[in-house]
Amino acid sequence: MPAQSPVSSRAKLLALFAVFLLPMAVAWGMVEWRWGVPEGRTAHGRLTPDLPELAAWPLVGGAKQGADDWVLAFDCSASCAEQADRWWRLHRALGREAHRVSRLRLGGSSEALPGAATAEWTEEAAWRAPGRLWIFDPEGRPVLQYAPGVETSLVLEDLEHLLERNPAPPTARLHRE
């Protein structure tokens, strides 16, 4: 068997180092100089850190179903039946993650669809607008707000992203049982 030349041994050693060091160098470049990191926004709704928690809203009635549920709240003072059906369909489109979301209809005089809680405004709030939609985290903090004419698919995309990035706590199953 012929002996390897020192050049080919060094080349193999350098190739081995490159295989392990090149990904580290690329990752460092991405962190330092923002190479290949998207700058665009990911949420279609408007972030709402200035709104009070849901418990502080001037509402009477309504409660989420599970202690660890996200809340999809919509102001139903105009075209209520159409909106309620729209958000019910969105809720069903979540599939096996649907149990992690509660729907809360704010206002409206018609009968609530199955699985939705209802609440009534006790006084006018500055952030209230007919047809507006809010998503609240399990702690009751507002996360996203949507204008009245928002596309349902955009809300579904944001909600799926939120649920994916915030997995259900291990004790959530115990709360349901």
C-alpha positions in Angstrom: 0.0 0.0 0.0 1.6 3.3 -1.0 2.1 6.0 1.7 0.1 9.2 1.6 1.9 12.3 0.7 2.1 15.0 3.4 0.2 17.4 1.2 -2.9 15.2 0.9 -2.9 14.5 4.7 -2.8 18.3 5.3 -5.6 18.9 2.8 -7.8 16.3 4.5 -7.1 17.9 7.9 -7.9 21.4 6.6 -11.1 20.0 5.0 -12.1 18.5 8.3 -11.5 21.8 10.1 -13.5 23.6 7.5 -16.4 21.3 7.9 -16.7 22.1 11.6 -15.5 25.8 11.6 -17.3 27.1 8.5 -20.9 26.9 10.0 -19.6 28.7 13.1 -18.1 31.5 11.0 -21.3 31.9 9.0 -23.4 32.0 12.2 -21.1 34.6 13.7 -21.3 36.7 10.5 -25.1 36.5 10.7 -25.2 37.7 14.2 -22.5 40.4 13.8 -23.4 41.8 10.4 -27.0 40.6 10.1 -26.3 38.5 6.9 -29.3 36.6 5.7 -31.5 37.7 8.7 -34.9 39.0 7.5 -35.8 42.5 8.7 -39.5 42.4 7.8 -42.4 42.2 10.2 -44.0 38.8 10.9 -47.4 39.8 12.4 -50.2 41.1 10.2 -52.0 42.7 13.1 -50.9 45.7 15.1 -49.0 45.1 18.4 -50.8 46.6 21.3 -48.6 46.9 24.4 -50.4 50.1 25.4 -53.9 48.5 25.9 -54.9 47.3 29.4 -55.3 43.6 30.2 -58.6 42.0 29.4 -59.6 41.9 33.1 -59.4 45.7 33.2 -61.7 46.2 30.2 -65.1 47.7 31.0 -66.9 44.4 30.4 -69.5 42.3 32.2 -69.7 38.6 31.6 -67.6 36.4 29.5 -64.8 34.1 30.5 -62.3 32.0 28.6 -62.8 28.2 28.6 -59.4 27.0 29.8 -57.0 28.6 32.2 -54.2 28.4 29.6 -56.3 29.5 26.6 -55.4 32.3 24.2 -58.5 34.6 23.7 -59.8 35.7 20.3 -62.1 38.7 21.2 -64.1 40.6 18.7 -66.4 43.6 18.9 -69.7 42.5 17.5 -71.7 45.6 17.3 -72.1 45.6 13.5 -72.9 42.6 11.3 -72.6 40.4 14.3 -73.8 37.1 12.9 -71.4 37.3 9.9 -68.4 38.1 12.2 -69.3 35.4 14.7 -69.5 32.9 11.9 -66.2 34.1 10.4 -64.3 33.7 13.7 -66.0 30.4 14.5 -64.7 29.1 11.1 -61.2 30.4 11.9 -61.3 28.7 15.3 -62.2 25.4 13.5 -59.4 25.9 11.0 -56.9 25.7 13.9 -57.5 21.9 13.9 -55.9 20.2 16.9 -54.7 23.5 18.4 -58.3 24.8 18.6 -58.7 23.7 22.2 -56.0 26.3 23.2 -58.1 29.2 22.0 -61.3 30.7 23.4 -63.6 33.0 21.5 -65.2 36.0 23.2 -67.9 38.0 21.5 -68.1 41.6 22.8 -71.6 43.0 22.4 -74.2 41.9 19.9 -77.7 40.7 20.6 -77.9 37.4 18.7 -77.3 34.0 20.2 -73.7 33.0 20.6 -72.3 30.3 18.4 -71.2 27.1 20.1 -68.0 27.5 22.1 -68.1 31.3 22.3 -68.5 33.3 25.4 -70.3 36.7 25.4 -69.6 39.9 27.2 -71.2 43.3 27.2 -69.5 46.7 27.3 -70.4 48.6 30.5 -69.0 51.9 29.2 -67.3 53.2 26.1 -63.5 52.5 25.7 -61.1 54.6 23.7 -59.8 51.5 21.8 -63.2 50.1 21.0 -64.3 50.0 17.3 -67.1 48.0 15.7 -65.7 44.9 14.0 -62.3 45.1 15.6 -60.5 41.9 16.7 -58.0 41.3 19.5 -55.8 38.4 20.4 -55.0 38.0 24.1 -52.3 35.7 25.6 -53.2 33.3 28.4 -52.4 35.9 31.0 -55.0 38.3 29.5 -52.5 40.7 27.9 -53.4 42.0 24.5 -51.0 40.8 21.8 -52.4 41.8 18.5 -55.2 44.0 17.2 -56.8 43.9 13.8 -58.8 46.4 11.8 -62.4 45.6 11.0 -61.8 44.4 7.4 -58.9 42.1 8.0 -58.6 39.0 6.0 -59.3 35.9 8.0 -56.3 34.0 6.5 -53.9 36.7 7.9 -55.4 36.3 11.4 -55.2 32.5 11.1 -51.5 32.8 10.1 -50.7 35.0 13.0 -52.6 32.8 15.5 -50.9 29.6 14.3 -47.6 31.3 14.6 -48.3 32.4 18.2 -49.5 28.9 19.2 -46.4 27.4 17.5 -44.0 29.7 19.3 -45.8 29.4 22.6 -46.4 25.6 23.2 -49.0 24.6 25.7 -47.6 24.1 29.2 -47.4 20.5 30.4 -50.1 21.1 33.0 -52.6 22.3 30.4 -53.9 18.8 29.9 -54.6 18.5 33.6 -56.7 21.7 33.6 -58.9 20.3 30.8 -59.4 17.0 32.6 
